């Protein structure tokens, strides 16, 4: 394309300096560890996977359950509170910081995406946008959380939803894009 580009010219794309937060060799080493020691570990070895993530700078709380098929781009940008669960085949695209609170469930096949591209620029710059998922949230199966989103305490996101705007405390949302359905009520 070169000079004829009018929307994006990837020949002009450059990663910002220190974009990954660690040297390339550390990034590659993490990806090797994740593809082997992490993903090959038996299902019950939650402590082992917490140890590996912490070794690479993640802040992981007590008794967090992380399945061996979880993919984390940069663990040093990941925070997970006590007693939370991260399900099978979840992707934590932690280019930007991802904070997950206590007692929170991220169900299988969900994609938590803390980066995007600036599509209005010819250079297609990559941008970080942190995600905050507070305490006692349930992200159901196969949910996409877009960059820069805040999901407040106790919210529930229905299966196969796409979240493109912040979610209030105790809200149940569903759809693509997700929309408010009703408040979460707890039966005692």
C-alpha positions in Angstrom: 0.0 0.0 0.0 2.6 2.6 1.1 1.8 6.1 -0.1 -1.7 5.1 -1.4 -3.0 4.3 2.1 -5.9 6.4 3.2 -7.2 4.5 6.3 -4.2 2.7 7.8 -0.6 2.1 6.7 0.9 -0.6 8.8 4.4 0.1 7.4 4.3 3.2 9.7 3.2 1.3 12.8 5.6 1.4 15.8 5.3 0.0 19.3 5.8 2.8 21.9 9.1 2.5 23.8 8.8 0.0 26.8 5.2 -0.8 25.7 5.3 -4.3 27.1 6.6 -3.2 30.5 9.4 -5.7 30.4 12.2 -6.6 28.1 11.4 -8.8 25.1 13.4 -11.7 26.5 11.2 -11.7 29.7 8.0 -11.6 27.5 9.2 -14.5 25.4 10.2 -16.5 28.5 6.8 -16.0 30.0 5.1 -17.1 26.8 7.3 -20.3 26.8 6.4 -21.0 30.5 2.7 -20.3 29.8 2.7 -22.7 26.8 4.4 -25.5 28.8 4.6 -25.5 32.6 1.4 -23.5 33.1 -0.8 -25.1 30.4 0.4 -28.6 30.9 -0.2 -28.6 34.6 -3.0 -30.8 35.9 -6.4 -29.1 36.6 -6.0 -29.4 40.4 -2.6 -27.5 40.5 -4.1 -24.1 41.2 -1.3 -23.2 43.6 1.3 -23.9 40.9 -0.3 -21.7 38.4 -0.7 -18.9 41.0 3.0 -19.3 41.8 4.0 -19.0 38.1 1.9 -15.9 37.6 3.3 -14.3 40.7 6.9 -15.2 39.6 6.3 -13.0 36.6 4.8 -10.1 38.6 1.1 -10.8 38.8 -0.7 -9.9 42.1 -2.8 -13.0 42.8 -4.9 -13.3 46.0 -5.6 -16.3 48.3 -7.2 -19.4 46.9 -7.7 -18.0 43.4 -8.7 -20.7 40.9 -7.0 -20.3 37.5 -7.6 -23.1 34.9 -4.5 -24.3 32.9 -6.1 -23.1 29.6 -6.2 -19.5 30.7 -4.0 -17.2 28.6 -2.4 -14.1 30.1 -0.4 -11.8 27.8 1.6 -9.9 30.4 1.2 -11.2 34.0 2.9 -8.1 35.5 -0.3 -6.1 34.4 -2.7 -8.5 36.2 -4.3 -8.2 39.7 -6.8 -10.8 41.0 -8.4 -10.6 44.5 -8.9 -13.5 46.9 -11.2 -16.4 46.1 -11.8 -15.5 42.5 -12.2 -18.0 39.7 -10.8 -17.7 36.1 -12.4 -20.4 33.9 -11.3 -22.5 31.0 -10.0 -20.8 27.8 -10.3 -17.3 29.3 -8.0 -14.7 27.6 -6.6 -12.0 29.8 -5.2 -9.6 27.1 -3.3 -7.7 29.7 -1.5 -5.2 27.5 -3.1 -2.6 29.8 -3.7 -3.3 33.5 -6.5 -5.8 34.4 -7.8 -5.7 37.9 -10.2 -8.4 39.1 -11.7 -8.1 42.5 -12.4 -10.6 45.3 -15.0 -13.4 44.9 -15.3 -12.7 41.2 -16.0 -15.3 38.5 -14.7 -14.9 34.9 -16.4 -17.9 33.1 -15.0 -20.0 30.3 -14.1 -18.5 26.9 -14.4 -14.9 28.0 -12.0 -12.3 26.5 -10.9 -9.4 28.7 -9.2 -7.0 26.3 -7.2 -4.1 27.8 -5.8 -2.7 24.5 -6.9 -1.6 21.1 -5.8 0.4 18.1 -6.3 4.0 17.2 -8.3 3.4 14.0 -8.6 7.1 13.2 -4.8 7.4 12.7 -3.0 6.2 9.6 -0.3 4.7 11.8 -2.9 2.5 13.6 -1.3 3.2 17.0 -1.8 0.6 19.7 -3.3 2.0 22.9 -3.6 0.6 26.5 -6.9 1.0 28.3 -7.1 -0.6 31.8 -10.0 -2.7 32.9 -11.5 -2.9 36.4 -13.8 -5.7 37.4 -14.8 -5.2 41.0 -15.6 -7.7 43.8 -18.4 -10.2 43.6 -18.9 -9.9 39.8 -19.9 -12.7 37.6 -18.8 -12.6 33.9 -20.8 -15.5 32.3 -19.4 -17.7 29.5 -18.0 -16.3 26.3 -18.2 -12.6 27.2 -16.1 -9.8 25.6 -15.0 -6.9 27.8 -13.7 -4.0 25.7 -10.7 -1.8 26.7 -11.2 0.8 29.4 -14.3 -0.7 31.0 -15.2 -0.6 34.7 -17.6 -3.2 36.1 -18.9 -2.3 39.5 -19.4 -4.6 42.5 -21.9 -7.4 42.2 -22.7 -6.9 38.5 -23.6 -9.9 36.3 -22.9 -10.0 32.6 -25.0 -12.6 30.7 -23.5 -15.3 28.4 -22.1 -14.2 25.0 -22.5 -10.5 25.8 -20.2 -7.7 24.6 -19.5 -4.9 27.1 -18.6 -1.6 25.5 -19.6 0.8 28.4 -19.2 0.8 32.2 -21.6 -1.4 34.3 -23.1 -0.2 37.5 -23.1 -2.0 40.9 -25.5 -4.9 41.1 -26.7 -4.5 37.5 -27.5 -7.5 35.4 -26.7 -6.8 31.8 -27.0 -8.9 28.7 -26.6 -8.6 24.9 -24.4 -7.3 22.1 -23.9 -4.6 23.1 -24.8 -5.4 26.6 -27.7 -3.4 28.1 -29.2 -3.1 31.5 -31.8 -5.8 32.2 -32.6 -5.6 36.0 -31.0 -5.3 39.4 -29.3 -8.3 41.0 -31.4 -9.5 43.9 -29.9 -12.0 46.4 -32.2 -14.5 48.1 -31.3 -15.2 51.7 
